[in-house]
Amino acid sequence: MHLVELDQECLLHLFSYLDKDSRHSLSLTCVRLRQVFLDPQLWTLLHFRSPCELRKDNYVLGSSLRYLAVSWHSSRVKVCNIEDWMKTTFQKDLCRKHESLVSDFLERVCHMCPNLLSLTLSGCGHITDGNVINVLQCCMRLRSLSLENCARLTDSVLQAVVNHGHSLTDVKVDFCRNVTQAGLQEVRDKRPEVHLSALHSADMIPDSKPEEKIQIRRALQKFLIFS
């Protein structure tokens, strides 16, 4: 019996043992296997480990997607999580190449994956509050949200967890330096059923230069004295 003579269920099971690249390569051999590759049932889980993977056409987004992880840990990608005022010109140029990759990808997820249950974004330095808020508003079944080391996220995301994350049971904002203790406490007060993890958050170096904060504080003091 030839491979293409197997029924759809058997072929889906065989494809499930292959990684994204292998699935895509096999799908190019004939129309029958291409149909299997495009079946949303095959794509319940996706894990991306580098920016270049998001540019490929070796995966399918659809209503069957339940578990999604975008985790960047290479030394080149970690540059995106350094404070802007500490980056060299080379590092800034490198970050510009990554800036819209995950944002554009998440926009597609919002429109195509309403049944998502788990989302992990780790080390995605260019993710904004708006990106995460859109996911919470569109993927109403989301139960687990992990946002480790996402440098730009602020208390607005925590407020969205309270307002829109009605199905959430687990939220991680570890190493998110721009969230505050007040924002974390609001989640604990208003959504006590949510398990909230915030290791080292609100205790890290903020995005603005330390001397900038001192200047702002001094200007405010002068204003209060002479007002």
C-alpha positions in Angstrom: 0.0 0.0 0.0 1.3 3.5 -0.9 1.4 6.2 1.7 -1.3 8.3 -0.2 -3.7 5.3 0.0 -4.0 5.7 3.8 -7.1 7.5 5.0 -7.1 11.0 6.3 -7.0 10.0 10.0 -4.0 7.8 9.5 -2.1 10.4 7.6 -2.8 13.1 10.2 -1.5 10.7 12.8 1.7 10.1 10.8 2.2 13.9 10.2 1.8 14.6 13.9 5.2 13.0 14.5 7.0 15.4 12.1 8.3 18.9 12.8 7.0 21.9 10.9 9.7 21.8 8.2 9.3 18.0 7.6 5.5 18.4 7.3 6.0 21.2 4.8 8.6 19.2 2.7 6.4 16.2 2.6 3.3 18.2 1.6 5.2 19.4 -1.6 5.3 15.9 -3.0 1.7 15.5 -4.0 -1.8 17.1 -3.8 -3.0 14.4 -1.4 -0.4 15.1 1.2 -0.8 18.8 0.7 -4.4 18.4 1.8 -3.3 16.7 4.9 -0.8 19.5 5.7 -3.5 22.1 5.3 -5.9 20.2 7.6 -6.4 22.5 10.7 -6.8 19.4 12.9 -3.0 18.8 12.5 -2.2 22.2 14.0 -3.3 22.2 17.6 0.1 23.2 18.9 2.8 25.6 17.6 6.1 26.5 19.0 8.5 29.0 17.5 12.1 29.4 18.7 13.5 32.2 16.4 12.2 35.2 14.5 12.9 33.6 11.1 10.4 30.8 11.9 7.5 33.3 11.8 8.4 34.2 8.2 8.1 30.6 6.9 5.0 29.1 5.3 5.6 25.7 7.1 2.6 26.0 9.5 -1.2 26.6 9.4 -3.2 28.9 11.7 -6.8 27.9 12.3 -9.6 27.3 14.8 -7.9 24.0 16.0 -4.9 25.8 17.5 -5.0 25.4 21.3 -1.4 25.9 22.4 0.9 28.6 21.0 4.5 29.5 22.2 6.9 32.1 20.9 10.0 31.8 22.9 13.2 33.6 21.8 16.3 32.9 23.9 19.2 33.3 21.5 21.8 35.9 22.3 20.9 38.0 19.2 17.2 38.1 20.1 17.9 38.9 23.8 19.3 42.3 22.6 15.7 43.4 22.0 15.0 43.3 25.8 17.9 45.6 26.7 16.8 49.1 27.6 16.8 51.4 24.6 19.2 53.9 26.1 21.7 51.1 26.7 21.7 49.8 23.1 24.5 50.4 20.6 23.6 51.6 17.0 24.2 48.0 15.8 21.8 46.6 18.4 19.1 49.2 17.5 19.4 48.2 13.8 19.0 44.6 14.8 15.9 45.3 16.9 14.2 47.2 14.0 14.3 44.0 12.0 12.3 42.1 14.7 10.0 44.9 15.6 6.8 44.0 13.8 7.3 40.2 13.4 5.4 39.0 16.5 2.9 41.9 16.4 1.8 41.0 12.9 1.8 37.3 13.7 -0.4 37.9 16.8 -2.8 40.0 14.7 -3.4 36.9 12.5 -3.8 34.7 15.6 -6.6 37.1 16.8 -8.5 36.7 13.6 -7.9 33.0 13.0 -7.5 31.2 16.3 -10.5 32.0 18.6 -10.2 28.7 20.5 -6.7 29.3 21.8 -6.2 28.0 25.3 -2.6 28.7 26.1 -0.3 31.5 24.9 3.4 31.8 25.8 5.4 34.9 24.8 8.9 34.7 26.2 11.7 37.2 25.4 9.5 39.1 22.9 10.9 42.5 23.5 8.8 44.4 21.0 5.4 43.1 22.1 3.1 45.9 23.2 0.2 46.2 25.6 -2.1 46.5 22.6 -0.9 43.2 21.1 -1.8 41.3 24.2 -5.0 43.1 24.9 -6.2 42.2 21.4 -5.5 38.5 22.1 -7.5 38.7 25.3 -10.4 40.3 23.6 -10.5 37.9 20.7 -9.5 34.6 22.3 -12.1 34.4 25.1 -11.2 30.8 26.0 -7.6 31.6 26.9 -6.7 29.9 30.2 -3.0 30.3 30.4 -1.0 33.5 29.6 2.8 33.5 30.0 4.6 36.8 29.3 8.1 36.3 30.7 10.7 39.0 29.9 8.4 41.1 27.6 10.1 44.4 28.3 7.4 46.8 26.9 4.4 45.4 28.8 2.9 47.6 31.5 0.0 47.6 33.9 -2.4 48.0 31.0 -2.0 44.3 30.3 -2.8 43.5 34.0 -5.9 45.7 33.7 -6.9 43.7 30.6 -6.5 40.5 32.5 -9.0 41.8 35.0 -11.4 43.2 32.3 -11.2 40.6 29.5 -9.4 37.5 30.8 -12.5 35.8 32.1 -11.3 32.3 31.4 -7.8 32.8 32.7 -6.5 30.7 35.5 -2.7 31.2 35.2 -0.9 34.4 34.3 2.9 34.9 34.3 4.6 38.3 34.0 8.0 37.2 35.3 10.9 39.7 34.6 8.5 42.3 33.1 10.2 45.4 34.4 7.6 47.9 33.4 4.7 46.5 35.5 4.2 47.8 39.0 3.3 46.4 42.4 0.1 48.4 42.2 -0.9 46.7 38.9 -0.1 43.3 40.3 -2.1 43.9 43.5 -5.1 44.9 41.4 -5.1 41.5 39.7 -4.7 39.8 43.1 -7.6 41.8 44.6 -10.1 41.6 41.7 -9.2 38.2 40.3 -8.1 36.1 43.3 -8.8 32.9 41.4 -6.0 33.6 38.9 -2.6 32.2 39.8 -0.3 35.2 39.2 3.5 34.7 38.9 5.6 37.9 38.8 9.2 36.9 39.7 11.4 40.0 39.8 8.8 42.1 38.0 8.4 45.7 39.3 11.9 45.4 40.8 14.1 45.7 37.7 15.7 48.6 35.8 13.0 50.6 34.0 13.2 51.7 30.4 14.1 55.3 31.1 17.5 56.5 32.2 18.0 56.7 35.9 19.1 60.3 35.6 16.0 61.2 33.6 13.8 60.1 36.6 15.9 62.2 39.0 15.5 65.3 36.7 11.7 64.7 36.5 11.5 64.4 40.3 13.5 67.6 40.9 11.4 69.5 38.4 8.3 68.3 40.2 9.7 69.4 43.5 10.4 72.9 42.2 6.9 73.1 40.8 5.4 72.2 44.1 7.6 74.7 46.0 6.8 77.7 43.9 3.1 76.9 43.2 
